[in-house]
Amino acid sequence: MLRICLSLVISALYFPLAAQINPDNIQIARDEWGVPHIFAKTDAEVAYGFAWATAEDDFKTMQQQLLPIKGLAGLVNGRSGAIFDVGVHILNPHDIVEEKYETDVSPEFKKILEAYAAGVNSYAASHKKEILHRKLFPVTPQDLLKSYVVGMALLSGVDNSLNRLLSGKVAALPPNESRGSNAFAVSSKRTADGQTYLGINSHQPLEGLNSWYEAHLCSEEGWNIIGATFAGGVSIFTGTNEHLGWAHTVNKPDFADIFQLEMHPTNKEWYRYDDKWEQLETYDTKARIKLMGFFKVGKKQKFFKSKFGVTVETPNGFFALRFPANQTVQAAEQWYMMNKATNFQEWKKALDMQGIICTNIVYADMEDHIYYVSNGKFPVRNRQYNWSGVVPGNSSSTLWDTYYPVDSLAQVLDPPSGFVYNCNHTPFLSSSADDNPAVSSVPASMGYEPPQFETNRAVRMLHLFEEDKSIDYEEFKVIKFDRQYHKPMRSAPKLEPIFSLDESKFPQIAGSIQLLKSWDRVASEDSEAASIFILALYDILRKIKSRKSLVSGDELTEASLAASVQSAQDHLQENFGKVKVPLGQVQRHSRGDVSLAYGGGPDVLAAVGSRMQKDGRLRPIAGDSYIQMVRFTPDGPVLESINAYGASAKPGSPHYTDQMELFTQQKLKPMTLDKEEVLKNAKRVYAPK
């Protein structure tokens, strides 16, 4: 009886939010790969159907995204979840959303948020056994925006600064006195057929939080786009509509500042601000952890707020963290406006909202525009201070509250060379040498990566573009799927000596050294040398202090490189009974009962980040995931795509693993924006109910 009553209460909570949407007006068409194509008259109805379809495929991840927003992650996931709860509490999306929801979110977009929340809640009401925690529902439009605020903070690297604060590893000021991707576009100036090409290739986790989910959203109000988002995203994050498309890659300029407060000599929780003493605002939280059954443990932690932001007491004093990510609630609406843009001017107007406060963006369209920008919401910082380190927090002169416009950022529009690209490297190498942005064109306080900061992917992509002055579409795809480490290792020069070790000095690994010396540096499935190198590389990455050691310093000696080759050789001998083992036997793309040979490695264009398994094999967990390749033809965009596993994250689904074979073979599936064609070939069409 209690269970029935609880069920009725839950349903009563959920369904009022869905009352304005009639599910019968919405079509979800599943294609042969299970990808959902959502059709409806209005954008709001599409949003409702999108929420329902996403929940059908990955309701668990949708909930995991929202649990910490309500402080419930610890009760579901234990200690790791509790840490996430505390982190979200510190990032404090609640105040900014509550403060700005009514003023900064348009009435049109509120309808989208309300409809999406209604779709999630309706699914939860009819699938109660899938609910991770009953207090998570109902989800509100504000909850969705709070999730975006947290996502923007994490994407912009605020968690690194936060970890420094919470671990007490922030060095005090001296007396009297700081998740990879590829995206590329080619204009008609450089293509053999005179068309414009776009490559969308974000590197994310292959499953779980922040993994890609593909969908097609199509309304009669001008929303028609195919691309990918994270489970719980209310629109497409990266993709292509009938007019244009764009891709994101992670950038790492300076998006957060740490301030050291000057504390009162006797009143502990008072700090100097100009000529006055201000009292810190207490900001306590209790991390709740479910240990077993109904037993819960809560640990109270004390935080503060100052004028500069969340403030933490450390062994070195009181420090505050300030960052743009929790100063805006417009990321979700900006993506929605980008989804619906019909030309570069409309898309750029959406970009100027600066709700998306980080990431590189590469763009292309039907009018042959190509564009790159190292996007960010950069504070206008006082140039009298060094913003690369800790900044004094005792003066209004360091308290920033304005931002540079998008036109002030590092960017390239329609370069004469006919190409733009980014592979998580410096924005000052984003086209040909003559077309690159100048370092002097942006304020130093933005903290962009210097021109020397490259990745192997960036070096390879530029090399391949420079080799081919007239690229056809098949060659464009060859560039994307390249698996080669450049010779020499320009992005990691301290690794280059691994290819010239002296066999006479290290006779025990002489055979492996010979393999590396004769290797073409292509991480193909049948390469035995690739197995040695990639296993040695993972061993090196475990041992070095940071990836900077691959570029400078004396940490990687000849002896240490040889030791990593020895480690790789020992691993192969122990787990495979021999040293010469093709990479495809060592690295297996696996899920459920499917296990397939897979090439690629860290920082090749066809990037793979793998984790060692108990059987001694490497299982890819990140890197190439959702890929979309686009040709803008006179008849409209022609699209192909692939995802790492399939459209569904539920083990019982036929689409749990059905894209894996194409994925490992570096093949793509055709996709279309044409509603009639989709419905004609759909395997299933139904309403979200």
ABEGO torsion letter per residue (X at the ends): XAAAAAAAAAAAAAAAAAAABBAAABBBBBBAAGBBBBBBABAAAAAAAAAAAAAAABAAAAAAAAAAAAGAAAAAAEAAAAAAAAAAAAAGAAAAAAAAAAAABBAAAAAAAAAAAAAAAAAAAABAAABABAAAOBBBAAAAAAAAAAAAAAAAGAAAAAAAAAAGABBBBBBGXXXXBBBBBBBAAABAAGBBBBBBBBBBBABEBGBBBBBBBBBAAGBBBBEBBBBGBABBABEBBAABBBBBBBBBBBABBBBBBBBBAABAABBBBEABBBBBBBBBBBBBBBABEABBBBBBBBBBBBAAEBBBBBAAEBBBBBBAAAABAAAAAAAAAAAABABAAAAAAAAAAGABABEBBBBBBAAGBBBBBBBBBBBBBBAABBAABBBBAABAAABBABBBBAAABBBBBGBAAGBBBBAGBBAABABBAAABBBAAABBAAAGBBBAABBBAAAAAAAAAAAABABBBAAAAAAAAABABBBOBBAABAAAAAAAABBAAABAAAAAAAAAAAABAGBBBAABAAAAAAAAAAAAAAAABABAAAAABEAABBAAAAAAAAAAAAAAAAAAAGBABBBAAAABBBBBEABBBBBBEBBGBABBBBBBBBAAGBBBBABEBBBBBBBBBBAAEBBBBBBBAAEABABAABAAAAAAAAAAAAGBBBBBBABAAAAAAABABBBBBX
